Amino acid sequence: MPRKRRTGVVLSDVNNKTIIVGVNWLQNDPVYKKSKRRVTKFSAHDHENTAKIGDRVLIEESKPKSRTKKWRLVEILEQSDRSDD
């Protein structure tokens, strides 16, 4: 069975070798027939600390690295145009 992959935006890169990735999805309301935009946050392993806040990244399921990290960074799809301070 192939591993799950998600595309999202890096929300935090404060911790060493860890990034927080936000993945957007739509939730449909059964009564009002409207859809809400939701964000799910994933902790992902970034071994080389390459991803920065605002980058669009691809993450993949992996074996657990810690209590919360069960995903790993595969590649950076699009870098943010934020300059380094």
The first five atom37 places (N, CA, C, CB, O) and aatype in JSON, in Angstrom:
{
  "aatype": [12, 14, 1, 11, 1, 1, 16, 7, 19, 19, 10, 15, 3, 19, 2, 2, 11, 16, 9, 9, 19, 7, 19, 2, 17, 10, 5, 2, 3, 14, 19, 18, 11, 11, 15, 11, 1, 1, 19, 16, 11, 13, 15, 0, 8, 3, 8, 6, 2, 16, 0, 11, 9, 7, 3, 1, 19, 10, 9, 6, 6, 15, 11, 14, 11, 15, 1, 16, 11, 11, 17, 1, 10, 19, 6, 9, 10, 6, 5, 15, 3, 1, 15, 3, 3],
  "atom_mask": [
    [1, 1, 1, 1, 1],
    [1, 1, 1, 1, 1],
    [1, 1, 1, 1, 1],
    [1, 1, 1, 1, 1],
    [1, 1, 1, 1, 1],
    [1, 1, 1, 1, 1],
    [1, 1, 1, 1, 1],
    [1, 1, 1, 0, 1],
    [1, 1, 1, 1, 1],
    [1, 1, 1, 1, 1],
    [1, 1, 1, 1, 1],
    [1, 1, 1, 1, 1],
    [1, 1, 1, 1, 1],
    [1, 1, 1, 1, 1],
    [1, 1, 1, 1, 1],
    [1, 1, 1, 1, 1],
    [1, 1, 1, 1, 1],
    [1, 1, 1, 1, 1],
    [1, 1, 1, 1, 1],
    [1, 1, 1, 1, 1],
    [1, 1, 1, 1, 1],
    [1, 1, 1, 0, 1],
    [1, 1, 1, 1, 1],
    [1, 1, 1, 1, 1],
    [1, 1, 1, 1, 1],
    [1, 1, 1, 1, 1],
    [1, 1, 1, 1, 1],
    [1, 1, 1, 1, 1],
    [1, 1, 1, 1, 1],
    [1, 1, 1, 1, 1],
    [1, 1, 1, 1, 1],
    [1, 1, 1, 1, 1],
    [1, 1, 1, 1, 1],
    [1, 1, 1, 1, 1],
    [1, 1, 1, 1, 1],
    [1, 1, 1, 1, 1],
    [1, 1, 1, 1, 1],
    [1, 1, 1, 1, 1],
    [1, 1, 1, 1, 1],
    [1, 1, 1, 1, 1],
    [1, 1, 1, 1, 1],
    [1, 1, 1, 1, 1],
    [1, 1, 1, 1, 1],
    [1, 1, 1, 1, 1],
    [1, 1, 1, 1, 1],
    [1, 1, 1, 1, 1],
    [1, 1, 1, 1, 1],
    [1, 1, 1, 1, 1],
    [1, 1, 1, 1, 1],
    [1, 1, 1, 1, 1],
    [1, 1, 1, 1, 1],
    [1, 1, 1, 1, 1],
    [1, 1, 1, 1, 1],
    [1, 1, 1, 0, 1],
    [1, 1, 1, 1, 1],
    [1, 1, 1, 1, 1],
    [1, 1, 1, 1, 1],
    [1, 1, 1, 1, 1],
    [1, 1, 1, 1, 1],
    [1, 1, 1, 1, 1],
    [1, 1, 1, 1, 1],
    [1, 1, 1, 1, 1],
    [1, 1, 1, 1, 1],
    [1, 1, 1, 1, 1],
    [1, 1, 1, 1, 1],
    [1, 1, 1, 1, 1],
    [1, 1, 1, 1, 1],
    [1, 1, 1, 1, 1],
    [1, 1, 1, 1, 1],
    [1, 1, 1, 1, 1],
    [1, 1, 1, 1, 1],
    [1, 1, 1, 1, 1],
    [1, 1, 1, 1, 1],
    [1, 1, 1, 1, 1],
    [1, 1, 1, 1, 1],
    [1, 1, 1, 1, 1],
    [1, 1, 1, 1, 1],
    [1, 1, 1, 1, 1],
    [1, 1, 1, 1, 1],
    [1, 1, 1, 1, 1],
    [1, 1, 1, 1, 1],
    [1, 1, 1, 1, 1],
    [1, 1, 1, 1, 1],
    [1, 1, 1, 1, 1],
    [1, 1, 1, 1, 1]
  ],
  "atom_positions": [
    [[0.85, -1.18, 0.0], [0.0, 0.0, 0.0], [0.89, 1.24, 0.0], [-0.96, 0.0, 1.22], [1.8, 1.35, 0.82]],
    [[0.64, 2.18, -0.92], [1.5, 3.37, -0.98], [1.28, 4.28, 0.23], [1.22, 4.14, -2.28], [0.22, 4.28, 0.85]],
    [[2.31, 5.04, 0.53], [2.23, 5.96, 1.65], [1.44, 7.2, 1.27], [3.64, 6.36, 2.13], [1.46, 7.63, 0.11]],
    [[0.74, 7.77, 2.25], [-0.04, 8.98, 1.99], [0.89, 10.16, 1.79], [-1.01, 9.25, 3.14], [1.94, 10.26, 2.43]],
    [[0.51, 11.05, 0.88], [1.26, 12.27, 0.63], [0.32, 13.45, 0.73], [1.96, 12.23, -0.76], [-0.84, 13.36, 0.31]],
    [[0.79, 14.55, 1.27], [0.0, 15.77, 1.41], [0.84, 16.95, 0.96], [-0.48, 15.96, 2.88], [2.07, 16.96, 1.11]],
    [[0.16, 17.95, 0.41], [0.81, 19.2, 0.03], [0.28, 20.29, 0.94], [0.56, 19.55, -1.48], [-0.93, 20.42, 1.14]],
    [[1.2, 21.09, 1.5], [0.77, 22.14, 2.41], [1.79, 23.25, 2.51], [0.0, 0.0, 0.0], [2.78, 23.27, 1.78]],
    [[1.53, 24.18, 3.42], [2.37, 25.35, 3.61], [3.01, 25.26, 4.99], [1.55, 26.68, 3.45], [2.36, 24.88, 5.96]],
    [[4.3, 25.61, 5.07], [5.0, 25.58, 6.35], [4.51, 26.72, 7.22], [6.54, 25.67, 6.14], [4.6, 27.89, 6.84]],
    [[3.98, 26.39, 8.4], [3.48, 27.38, 9.34], [4.52, 27.76, 10.38], [2.23, 26.87, 10.02], [4.53, 28.89, 10.88]],
    [[5.42, 26.82, 10.72], [6.44, 27.07, 11.74], [7.68, 26.25, 11.42], [5.91, 26.73, 13.16], [7.59, 25.1, 10.98]],
    [[8.86, 26.87, 11.65], [10.13, 26.15, 11.5], [11.05, 26.42, 12.68], [10.81, 26.56, 10.18], [12.27, 26.37, 12.54]],
    [[10.47, 26.71, 13.83], [11.24, 27.12, 15.01], [12.07, 25.96, 15.56], [10.3, 27.64, 16.1], [13.24, 26.15, 15.9]],
    [[11.49, 24.77, 15.66], [12.18, 23.64, 16.26], [13.23, 23.07, 15.31], [11.19, 22.56, 16.65], [13.1, 23.16, 14.09]],
    [[14.27, 22.46, 15.9], [15.35, 21.88, 15.12], [14.88, 20.6, 14.44], [16.57, 21.6, 16.02], [14.37, 19.69, 15.11]],
    [[15.04, 20.52, 13.12], [14.69, 19.36, 12.29], [13.2, 19.04, 12.29], [15.45, 18.15, 12.75], [12.81, 17.92, 11.97]],
    [[12.36, 20.01, 12.63], [10.92, 19.81, 12.64], [10.23, 21.01, 12.02], [10.4, 19.57, 14.08], [10.59, 22.15, 12.3]],
    [[9.24, 20.75, 11.18], [8.41, 21.81, 10.62], [6.94, 21.48, 10.9], [8.66, 21.99, 9.09], [6.57, 20.31, 11.0]],
    [[6.13, 22.5, 11.03], [4.69, 22.34, 11.16], [4.08, 22.73, 9.82], [4.1, 23.21, 12.36], [4.27, 23.85, 9.35]],
    [[3.35, 21.81, 9.21], [2.78, 22.01, 7.88], [1.26, 22.07, 8.0], [3.21, 20.88, 6.91], [0.65, 21.19, 8.61]],
    [[0.65, 23.1, 7.43], [-0.79, 23.24, 7.41], [-1.35, 22.78, 6.08], [0.0, 0.0, 0.0], [-0.93, 23.27, 5.03]],
    [[-2.29, 21.84, 6.11], [-2.91, 21.3, 4.9], [-4.37, 21.75, 4.88], [-2.8, 19.73, 4.83], [-5.12, 21.45, 5.81]],
    [[-4.78, 22.46, 3.83], [-6.15, 22.95, 3.69], [-7.05, 21.89, 3.08], [-6.18, 24.23, 2.84], [-6.64, 21.13, 2.2]],
    [[-8.32, 21.84, 3.56], [-9.32, 20.96, 2.97], [-10.7, 21.54, 3.24], [-9.21, 19.52, 3.55], [-10.86, 22.4, 4.1]],
    [[-11.69, 21.07, 2.49], [-13.04, 21.58, 2.62], [-13.91, 20.59, 3.38], [-13.64, 21.88, 1.24], [-13.85, 19.39, 3.14]],
    [[-14.73, 21.11, 4.32], [-15.67, 20.29, 5.06], [-17.08, 20.75, 4.71], [-15.42, 20.38, 6.59], [-17.41, 21.92, 4.9]],
    [[-17.89, 19.85, 4.21], [-19.26, 20.18, 3.82], [-20.2, 20.06, 5.02], [-19.73, 19.28, 2.68], [-20.14, 19.09, 5.77]],
    [[-21.07, 21.07, 5.17], [-22.07, 21.04, 6.24], [-23.28, 20.26, 5.74], [-22.47, 22.49, 6.67], [-23.84, 20.59, 4.69]],
    [[-23.72, 19.22, 6.48], [-24.81, 18.38, 5.99], [-26.17, 19.08, 5.99], [-24.9, 17.14, 6.83], [-27.05, 18.73, 5.19]],
    [[-26.36, 20.06, 6.86], [-27.65, 20.74, 6.97], [-27.74, 21.92, 6.02], [-27.9, 21.2, 8.4], [-28.68, 22.04, 5.24]],
    [[-26.74, 22.81, 6.09], [-26.81, 24.06, 5.33], [-26.18, 23.98, 3.94], [-26.13, 25.14, 6.11], [-26.26, 24.93, 3.16]],
    [[-25.57, 22.86, 3.62], [-24.98, 22.63, 2.29], [-23.92, 23.66, 1.92], [-26.08, 22.63, 1.24], [-23.74, 23.98, 0.75]],
    [[-23.24, 24.17, 2.92], [-22.13, 25.1, 2.69], [-20.84, 24.37, 3.01], [-22.27, 26.4, 3.55], [-20.83, 23.4, 3.77]],
    [[-19.75, 24.83, 2.44], [-18.47, 24.21, 2.74], [-17.59, 25.19, 3.51], [-17.77, 23.75, 1.45], [-17.55, 26.39, 3.22]],
    [[-16.89, 24.64, 4.49], [-15.97, 25.42, 5.31], [-14.55, 25.02, 4.96], [-16.24, 25.23, 6.82], [-14.28, 23.84, 4.72]],
    [[-13.64, 25.98, 4.93], [-12.24, 25.69, 4.72], [-11.6, 25.38, 6.06], [-11.52, 26.88, 4.02], [-11.69, 26.18, 6.99]],
    [[-10.96, 24.21, 6.17], [-10.34, 23.78, 7.41], [-8.85, 23.59, 7.2], [-10.99, 22.47, 7.91], [-8.4, 23.4, 6.07]],
    [[-8.08, 23.66, 8.28], [-6.64, 23.45, 8.22], [-6.26, 22.36, 9.21], [-5.86, 24.76, 8.51], [-6.64, 22.43, 10.38]],
    [[-5.52, 21.36, 8.75], [-4.99, 20.32, 9.62], [-3.48, 20.53, 9.7], [-5.35, 18.89, 9.09], [-2.82, 20.71, 8.67]],
    [[-2.94, 20.5, 10.92], [-1.51, 20.72, 11.12], [-0.8, 19.39, 11.32], [-1.26, 21.64, 12.33], [-1.24, 18.55, 12.1]],
    [[0.31, 19.21, 10.59], [1.13, 18.02, 10.71], [2.54, 18.41, 11.13], [1.15, 17.24, 9.37], [3.08, 19.4, 10.63]],
    [[3.13, 17.66, 12.04], [4.54, 17.82, 12.38], [5.33, 16.91, 11.46], [4.82, 17.5, 13.9], [5.07, 15.71, 11.39]],
    [[6.3, 17.48, 10.75], [7.07, 16.7, 9.79], [8.56, 16.82, 10.07], [6.76, 17.15, 8.35], [9.03, 17.85, 10.57]],
    [[9.29, 15.77, 9.76], [10.74, 15.73, 9.97], [11.45, 16.38, 8.78], [11.23, 14.27, 10.17], [11.26, 15.97, 7.64]],
    [[12.26, 17.39, 9.07], [13.06, 18.09, 8.05], [14.52, 17.95, 8.46], [12.65, 19.62, 7.9], [15.04, 18.77, 9.21]],
    [[15.18, 16.9, 7.97], [16.51, 16.53, 8.45], [17.55, 17.63, 8.24], [16.97, 15.29, 7.75], [18.44, 17.8, 9.09]],
    [[17.47, 18.38, 7.15], [18.49, 19.39, 6.85], [18.06, 20.81, 7.17], [18.86, 19.31, 5.39], [18.79, 21.75, 6.84]],
    [[16.92, 20.99, 7.8], [16.39, 22.33, 8.15], [16.33, 23.25, 6.93], [17.26, 22.97, 9.24], [16.73, 24.41, 7.02]],
    [[15.84, 22.75, 5.8], [15.81, 23.53, 4.57], [14.53, 24.32, 4.38], [16.01, 22.63, 3.4], [14.56, 25.39, 3.76]],
    [[13.41, 23.84, 4.9], [12.12, 24.51, 4.69], [11.97, 25.71, 5.61], [10.97, 23.52, 4.91], [12.35, 25.65, 6.78]],
    [[11.43, 26.78, 5.08], [11.2, 28.01, 5.83], [9.7, 28.32, 5.84], [12.0, 29.19, 5.23], [8.93, 27.74, 5.08]],
    [[9.3, 29.25, 6.71], [7.9, 29.63, 6.83], [7.39, 30.17, 5.49], [7.72, 30.69, 7.94], [8.04, 31.0, 4.86]],
    [[6.24, 29.69, 5.07], [5.62, 30.14, 3.83], [5.92, 29.27, 2.63], [0.0, 0.0, 0.0], [5.29, 29.42, 1.58]],
    [[6.88, 28.35, 2.75], [7.21, 27.45, 1.64], [6.08, 26.45, 1.42], [8.54, 26.71, 1.91], [5.44, 26.0, 2.37]],
    [[5.83, 26.12, 0.15], [4.87, 25.07, -0.19], [5.66, 23.77, -0.3], [4.08, 25.4, -1.53], [6.61, 23.69, -1.07]],
    [[5.26, 22.75, 0.48], [6.05, 21.52, 0.58], [5.19, 20.29, 0.36], [6.73, 21.44, 1.94], [3.97, 20.32, 0.46]],
    [[5.87, 19.19, 0.04], [5.25, 17.88, -0.09], [5.76, 17.02, 1.06], [5.57, 17.23, -1.48], [6.97, 16.85, 1.23]],
    [[4.82, 16.46, 1.86], [5.21, 15.59, 2.97], [4.63, 14.21, 2.74], [4.74, 16.17, 4.32], [3.64, 14.04, 2.02]],
    [[5.27, 13.21, 3.36], [4.88, 11.82, 3.18], [4.87, 11.11, 4.52], [5.84, 11.1, 2.18], [5.68, 11.41, 5.4]],
    [[3.97, 10.17, 4.68], [3.93, 9.36, 5.9], [5.23, 8.59, 6.07], [2.73, 8.39, 5.88], [5.84, 8.16, 5.09]],
    [[5.64, 8.42, 7.31], [6.83, 7.62, 7.59], [6.66, 6.96, 8.95], [8.13, 8.49, 7.54], [5.65, 7.17, 9.63]],
    [[7.63, 6.17, 9.34], [7.54, 5.59, 10.67], [7.71, 6.71, 11.7], [8.62, 4.47, 10.87], [8.37, 7.71, 11.41]],
    [[7.14, 6.57, 12.88], [7.19, 7.64, 13.87], [8.62, 7.99, 14.29], [6.38, 7.27, 15.08], [9.4, 7.1, 14.64]],
    [[8.94, 9.28, 14.25], [10.24, 9.77, 14.71], [10.15, 10.22, 16.16], [10.74, 10.94, 13.81], [11.14, 10.18, 16.89]],
    [[8.96, 10.63, 16.59], [8.72, 11.04, 17.97], [7.22, 10.86, 18.24], [9.18, 12.52, 18.23], [6.51, 10.24, 17.46]],
    [[6.74, 11.42, 19.36], [5.33, 11.26, 19.7], [4.41, 11.9, 18.67], [5.06, 11.85, 21.07], [3.34, 11.36, 18.38]],
    [[4.81, 13.04, 18.12], [3.95, 13.76, 17.18], [4.42, 13.68, 15.73], [3.85, 15.19, 17.57], [3.62, 13.87, 14.82]],
    [[5.7, 13.39, 15.5], [6.23, 13.38, 14.12], [6.05, 12.02, 13.47], [7.71, 13.78, 14.12], [6.75, 11.06, 13.79]],
    [[5.1, 11.96, 12.53], [4.86, 10.73, 11.78], [4.91, 11.0, 10.27], [3.49, 10.11, 12.16], [4.5, 10.16, 9.47]],
    [[5.4, 12.18, 9.9], [5.52, 12.59, 8.51], [6.95, 13.07, 8.26], [4.49, 13.71, 8.16], [7.65, 13.45, 9.2]],
    [[7.37, 13.04, 6.99], [8.7, 13.55, 6.65], [8.6, 14.42, 5.41], [9.68, 12.38, 6.41], [7.72, 14.24, 4.57]],
    [[9.52, 15.37, 5.31], [9.57, 16.27, 4.17], [10.14, 15.53, 2.96], [10.41, 17.52, 4.48], [11.21, 14.93, 3.05]],
    [[9.42, 15.57, 1.84], [9.9, 14.93, 0.61], [10.61, 15.96, -0.24], [8.73, 14.28, -0.18], [11.75, 15.75, -0.65]],
    [[9.93, 17.09, -0.52], [10.56, 18.14, -1.31], [9.86, 19.48, -1.09], [10.53, 17.78, -2.8], [8.71, 19.54, -0.65]],
    [[10.58, 20.53, -1.4], [10.02, 21.88, -1.36], [9.53, 22.19, -2.76], [11.08, 22.95, -0.86], [10.32, 22.26, -3.7]],
    [[8.22, 22.37, -2.91], [7.64, 22.6, -4.23], [7.8, 24.05, -4.68], [6.16, 22.23, -4.22], [8.05, 24.32, -5.85]],
    [[7.66, 24.97, -3.73], [7.72, 26.4, -4.06], [8.24, 27.14, -2.84], [6.31, 26.95, -4.5], [7.69, 27.01, -1.75]],
    [[9.3, 27.93, -3.04], [9.84, 28.7, -1.92], [9.12, 30.02, -1.8], [11.35, 28.92, -2.11], [8.7, 30.62, -2.79]],
    [[8.97, 30.48, -0.55], [8.33, 31.77, -0.33], [9.29, 32.88, -0.72], [7.88, 31.93, 1.14], [10.51, 32.7, -0.7]],
    [[8.73, 34.03, -1.09], [9.56, 35.15, -1.5], [9.95, 36.02, -0.31], [8.83, 35.99, -2.54], [10.29, 37.19, -0.47]],
    [[9.9, 35.44, 0.88], [10.27, 36.15, 2.1], [11.79, 36.19, 2.21], [9.65, 35.48, 3.35], [12.45, 35.16, 2.12]],
    [[12.35, 37.39, 2.41], [13.8, 37.5, 2.51], [14.27, 37.06, 3.89], [14.27, 38.94, 2.21], [13.55, 37.23, 4.87]],
    [[15.49, 36.49, 3.96], [16.05, 36.07, 5.25], [16.47, 37.28, 6.04], [17.24, 35.11, 5.05], [17.06, 38.22, 5.51]],
    [[16.15, 37.24, 7.36], [16.5, 38.37, 8.22], [17.86, 38.19, 8.82], [15.47, 38.55, 9.32], [18.32, 39.04, 9.58]]
  ]
}
